[in-house]
C-alpha cells in the first residue's frame, strides 16, 4: 500500500489508502507540523479517516484524502489567525 505525502502551508500531510469491505477504497490521513512542540496552538498530530462512500482506486482515495486534509489545514490556520483554538 502506497502512502502519499506532501507539505502544505508548513504542515506535513500523509494519506494512506485502505480497502474497505465492499472492494472500494477509503483513506486515513495524518497532519503534522515539523518542529512544533506538544504545547503548541493545536494538538498535533491529527489523524482522521474516511470510511464512508469509498473510491474506485487507491490513487483516487489518496487524492481525496489530500483534499480533505488541505481543507482541515486551511480551517486550522483560519482559526489560529482569528485567535480561536
C-alpha positions in Angstrom: 0.0 0.0 0.0 1.4 3.3 -1.1 1.4 6.3 1.3 1.1 9.7 -0.4 2.8 12.6 1.4 3.2 16.3 0.9 3.9 19.6 2.7 1.1 22.1 2.7 1.4 25.6 4.2 4.0 24.4 6.7 2.2 21.2 7.7 3.0 17.7 6.7 0.2 15.6 5.3 0.4 11.8 4.7 -2.5 9.8 3.3 -2.8 6.0 3.4 -5.4 4.3 1.2 -7.4 1.4 2.9 -9.5 -1.2 1.2 -13.0 -1.4 2.8 -15.3 -4.3 2.9 -17.0 -3.5 -0.4 -13.9 -3.6 -2.6 -13.8 0.2 -2.6 -11.0 2.4 -1.1 -11.2 4.7 1.8 -8.3 6.7 3.4 -6.7 7.8 6.6 -4.7 11.0 6.8 -2.3 12.4 9.3 -1.4 16.1 9.7 1.8 17.1 11.5 3.8 20.3 11.9 7.5 19.8 11.7 9.3 21.3 14.7 6.0 22.0 16.6 6.2 21.3 20.3 3.4 19.5 22.2 2.2 22.7 23.8 1.6 24.4 20.5 -1.6 26.2 19.4 -3.1 23.0 18.0 -3.0 19.4 19.3 -0.8 17.8 16.7 -0.5 15.3 15.1 -4.1 15.0 13.9 -5.2 11.6 12.5 -8.6 11.1 10.8 -10.1 8.6 8.4 -13.0 8.4 5.9 -14.8 5.1 6.0 -18.0 6.0 4.1 -18.5 6.5 0.4 -15.5 4.7 -1.0 -13.4 5.4 -4.1 -12.6 3.2 -7.1 -8.8 3.1 -6.8 -6.2 3.7 -4.1 -4.9 6.6 -6.1 -8.3 8.4 -6.1 -8.6 7.7 -2.3 -5.2 9.3 -1.8 -6.2 12.3 -3.9 -9.5 12.7 -1.9 -7.6 12.4 1.4 -5.1 15.1 0.4 -8.0 17.4 -0.5 -9.8 16.8 2.8 -6.5 17.3 4.8 -5.7 20.5 2.9 -9.1 21.8 3.9 -8.5 20.9 7.5 -5.2 22.7 7.5 -6.8 25.8 5.9 -9.5 25.8 8.6 -6.9 25.3 11.4 -4.9 28.3 10.0 -8.1 30.4 9.9 -8.9 29.6 13.5 -5.4 30.4 14.6 -5.5 33.7 12.7 -8.8 34.7 14.4 -7.3 33.9 17.8 -9.6 30.9 18.5 -8.3 27.4 19.4 
